[in-house]
Amino acid sequence: MFSSLFNRKKNQTVPEAPSIMGLRLNASFEIDPLLMRTLESELMTDGAATSYIIKAVGLAELDGTWMFRFYTDDDAFLQVISEGGKNEEDVVDVKLFHFYDTQDIASQAVWDDLLTHKIGTSTYELEGYTYQRVWTSASEYHNPVHVAETTYDEEGSSSTTDQFVMLFERDIGHDRTESLFLSAEESEHEGGLNRCFVLSTGITLTSSQLTIHG
């Protein structure tokens, strides 16, 4: 999955990669190993690492909310949400996600069906588990939310992609939930469009469960 992040249209002029909370390109972070041992049997992810190195950084903005993504060397990403600003004091949510599956979208009909009938349902089934949609809507179906993410790599290049996303969660005990993030992704590549459907599962972290190394 990580290698596919850069099968996208490259930007020619690249600003410095974004950072927050001390998280940046080539930095590392650790997750409380006790937390992972306690939850592992309840999660979709098996054998998740507790130490990660950041190999790419993504940033997207939506109406004064910023989504930082720190992609790691272990098919995972740390997602940091900030509201009203891009400083540490603006952070409202931190989640560790692991990629569950990536599916190529072969036709316009499949893409349209994904956006209009599948991503925004009130529940989503995965391996026999039911996830409830987090984002509310006046109707039963919630249109996926569009974000445009710019991703920066270690070589100083950047790429852009349009994402149509939805967030779900399910109770896993221990007063915790497992999140399911669905994303229909579209990017230009070699004169055409690349489209895929990405499923990622993750957990919410507190400051005491995350250690950041510069």
Residue pairs with C-beta under 8 A, 6 or more apart in sequence:
1 75
1 99
1 102
1 198
2 55
2 56
2 71
2 73
2 75
4 102
4 196
5 56
5 71
5 151
5 153
5 159
6 56
6 151
6 153
6 157
6 159
7 187
7 189
7 194
8 151
8 159
8 160
8 161
8 187
8 188
8 189
8 194
9 159
9 160
9 187
9 188
9 189
10 157
10 158
10 159
11 150
11 157
11 158
11 159
11 160
14 152
14 156
14 157
14 158
17 24
17 25
17 57
17 152
18 57
18 59
18 68
18 86
18 152
19 25
19 27
19 57
20 68
20 80
20 82
20 86
20 87
20 88
20 91
21 80
21 88
21 91
21 212
22 212
22 214
23 29
23 54
23 57
23 68
23 70
23 78
23 80
23 212
24 54
24 57
24 214
25 54
25 55
25 56
25 57
25 152
25 153
25 154
26 53
26 54
26 55
26 154
27 53
27 54
27 212
27 213
27 214
28 51
28 52
28 53
28 54
28 212
28 213
29 51
29 52
29 54
29 70
29 78
29 210
29 211
29 212
29 213
30 50
30 51
30 52
30 210
30 211
30 213
31 48
31 50
31 51
31 52
31 96
31 205
31 209
31 210
32 50
32 208
32 209
32 210
32 211
33 50
35 209
36 48
36 50
38 174
39 172
39 174
39 176
39 203
40 46
40 47
40 48
42 172
42 173
42 174
42 178
43 172
43 178
43 201
43 203
44 98
44 100
44 126
44 127
44 129
44 178
44 201
45 98
45 100
45 201
48 74
48 76
48 98
49 74
49 76
52 72
52 73
52 74
52 76
52 78
53 72
53 73
54 70
54 71
54 72
54 78
55 71
55 72
55 73
55 153
55 154
56 70
56 71
56 151
56 152
56 153
56 154
57 68
57 69
57 70
57 71
57 151
57 152
58 67
58 68
58 69
58 70
58 71
58 77
58 149
58 150
58 151
58 152
59 66
59 67
59 68
59 69
59 149
59 150
59 152
60 66
60 67
60 69
60 147
60 148
60 149
60 150
60 163
61 67
61 147
62 145
62 147
64 83
64 84
65 81
65 82
65 83
66 81
66 82
66 83
66 86
66 90
67 79
67 80
67 81
67 147
67 149
68 79
68 80
68 81
68 82
68 86
69 77
69 78
69 79
69 80
69 149
69 151
70 77
70 78
70 79
70 80
71 77
71 151
72 78
75 98
75 99
76 96
76 97
76 98
76 99
77 96
77 97
77 99
77 200
78 94
78 95
78 96
78 97
78 210
79 93
79 94
79 95
79 96
79 97
79 181
79 202
80 91
80 93
80 94
81 91
81 92
81 93
81 94
82 90
82 91
82 92
83 90
83 92
84 90
93 204
94 204
94 205
94 206
94 210
95 179
95 202
95 203
95 204
95 205
96 202
96 203
96 205
97 179
97 181
97 200
97 201
97 202
98 200
98 201
98 202
99 198
99 199
99 200
100 126
100 199
100 200
100 201
101 198
101 199
102 196
102 197
102 198
102 199
103 196
103 197
103 198
103 199
104 195
104 196
105 111
105 114
105 184
105 195
105 196
105 197
111 184
111 186
111 195
114 184
114 197
115 143
115 144
115 164
115 184
116 143
117 141
119 144
119 164
119 165
119 166
119 182
119 184
120 133
120 137
120 141
120 142
120 143
120 144
120 166
121 133
121 140
121 141
122 132
122 133
122 140
122 141
122 142
123 130
123 131
123 132
123 133
123 168
124 130
124 131
124 133
124 168
124 180
124 182
125 131
126 180
126 199
126 201
129 170
130 170
131 168
131 169
131 170
131 178
131 180
132 168
132 169
132 170
133 142
133 166
133 167
133 168
134 167
134 168
134 169
134 179
135 142
135 145
135 166
135 167
136 142
137 143
142 166
144 164
144 165
144 166
144 182
144 184
145 164
145 165
145 166
146 162
146 163
146 164
146 165
147 162
147 163
147 165
148 160
148 161
148 162
148 163
149 160
149 161
149 163
150 158
150 159
150 160
151 158
151 159
151 160
151 161
152 158
153 159
159 187
160 187
161 185
161 186
161 187
162 185
162 186
162 187
163 183
163 184
163 185
163 186
164 183
164 184
164 185
164 186
165 181
165 182
165 183
165 184
166 181
166 182
167 179
167 180
167 181
167 182
168 179
168 180
168 181
168 182
169 177
169 178
169 179
169 180
170 177
170 178
170 180
171 177
172 178
176 203
176 204
177 203
177 204
178 201
178 202
178 203
179 201
179 202
179 203
179 204
180 199
180 200
180 201
181 199
181 200
181 201
181 202
182 197
182 198
182 199
183 197
183 198
183 199
183 200
184 195
184 196
184 197
184 198
185 194
185 195
185 196
185 197
185 198
186 193
186 194
186 195
187 193
187 194
188 194
